[in-house]
C-alpha cells in the first residue's frame, strides 16, 4: 500500500478547481469558530512575583500549570484557548493560545464585573443596561486598528450583530467594536458627557470583566485608554464604571465597547499589470484597508507585467463574465486567460494574483472586477465605466482590488447577501457596493477564522475525492463515488488523516459519533430528513494501491 499524504490538501473544500459555488464554501464561512468571548480565567490565592513568573506559571506538554512553590499546590488547564491569570495580590498575566505569557495590569479595587459588584450586569458579566445617571461615555472615535459601529441604515437582521442596551434615559446604546493587534498598543478615545456636575471625569474607571484596570489619561472630558493586544484571537467587553454614590460597595455602568484581540495574518498578493493596466501606487492603499482588520497584504506591483493574447477572448473580443463572478467557478474563457498569463509571469503557487487589465480588455457586462471565493486569481477592469459599475464597482481602483481580495483570499461576502438587499449600497463597508473601505467586526472575525486556509490550490483531477481511497474515522479504507469536495468543518474524535465529511448531490455528510464510536457519515443527523450514507468499504488492498490521508 502506498500512502499519499500532501500537506497542501489541508481542506479540499478550499481547492482552486473544486469550489464550485458559494454554497460549497458555506461550510467554511458560516460554521462556528472562536469568535465569541471564551477567554479562560485562572485565579490563585498566592502571589506570582513579576520577576519570577517562570517559577509559578509553566507551559509544558500542552498544559498551563500554576504552582505555589512554597507548598506545591497547583491548578492546571489545557493550552489552546487564550487565558487570563489573576494572582492573590490582584496582579494579572495574559497567556495566548500558543503559551506566550505577558504581564498585565492589576485588579481594580471594585473587583470583577459581576452582579455583586456592578449594577447593570448579570452574574456572568453580560452588560444589560447603563445605570449611572447624569453621565454617558462613548467610544466612537476610530483608532490605529479597526473600528466598527452599527450603520445607521441597519435593518433588524443586521442589528442582531451588535449589542444594543438602554441607557438611563431609555435610549438605545450600541456597543462599538475596536480591534488591536496582538503584541501592539493602540489608543482608544472615550468621550465623557457629564450633566449637573454629577461626576468628575477622572473618577471613571475602565476595566475588563475580570476587573483588570485599563490605563487611561484624562484631558477635560476626554479619556485616552492605552490598550495592548494580549491574545491570539479573542473579544471582550471593556466597561466604563463609576462609584455608586448611594452604595459605596457598588459601581454603576456608564459605557462600554467590545475589544477584539487579533493576530496578524500576512498574505502575499501580486498585482499583474495586463496590457498596460495601471498598478502604480495601489499597494499602500490596499494594505491600509486590511491593516485595520489586522491582516498584512504583502502586495507586489513591480514584478509582474504581461500582454494577454487577445485571441483567447473569442469572437466578441471581451472577457466572458457569466452570472455572478464572485460566486462561481472560472469558466472556460477565464481559465484560458489564466493559463495564458501564468506562462508570462514568474508564477508562484504560494501567492494570489489579481490581473489588472488595461483599457483594451473589457468584460461582457459592466463590472468592477471579480475573484471567486477562496480562489487564486482575480480580475479587475480599470475603465471608468467598470470602476463605477453597479456590480463590484467601488469607484476607486484600490478599493475595487481590496474588495476582490476580500472575496478571493478571505471568503468575505457582500453584507446585503447576508443581511438583506435593502441595505445594499447603504454602508461604508468595503464589501458593500458603495464606495466605502471599512471592515466590519464580522469581517474581522472571518479574516481570522482559524478554518480559513491560504494558498490551498489544486487541479480538478488531483482535488477530487471520488475514485480515490481514503479512511473513515475508524480507519477503514473507503471511497465515495461522484463527490469532489471534502468538508473542512472541525469534528471532535476525527483522527488526523481521516475524512470528517464530504459533499454529495448537494448534501453534506458529516462523521457522527456515540462517545468515541464512529457511527457513520450522516446528512441532517438527528434532524428531519436524517440520512446515513452507505460506505463503500474496500477490502483486500493490493500491495501497490494508493491510499490518501487528509489533514
Secondary structure, DSSP 4 states (H G I P E B T S, - for coil): -EEEE-TT-S-GGG-TTT--STTTTHHHHHS--TTS---EEEE-SS---GGGGGGTEEEETTEEEEE-TTT--EEEEESSS-EEEE-TTSEEEEE-TT--EEEEEEB-TT-SSSTTTEETB-TT--B-B---TTEEEE--S--SS-EE---TT--HHHHTTS-EEE-TTS-EEE--EEEEEBT-EEEEEEEEEESTT-S-GGG-EEE-TT-BBPPEEEETTEEEEEEEB--SEEEEEEEEEEEETTEEEEEEEEEEEEEEEE--EEEEEEEEEETT---TTHHHHHHHHHHTTTEEEEEE-SS-EE---GGGGTTTTSB---S-TTTS---HHHHHHHHHHHTTTT--TTSEEEEEE-TT--BSS--SEE--TT-SEEEEE-SHHHHT-TTT--SSHHHHHHHHHHHHTT----HHHHH-GGGTT-S-BTTSSSS--B--HHHHHHHT-TT--SS----HHHH--TTS-EE-TT--EEE-TT--EE-----TT--TBS--EEEETTEEEEEEEETTEEEEEEESTTSTT-EE---EE--S--TT-EEEEB-
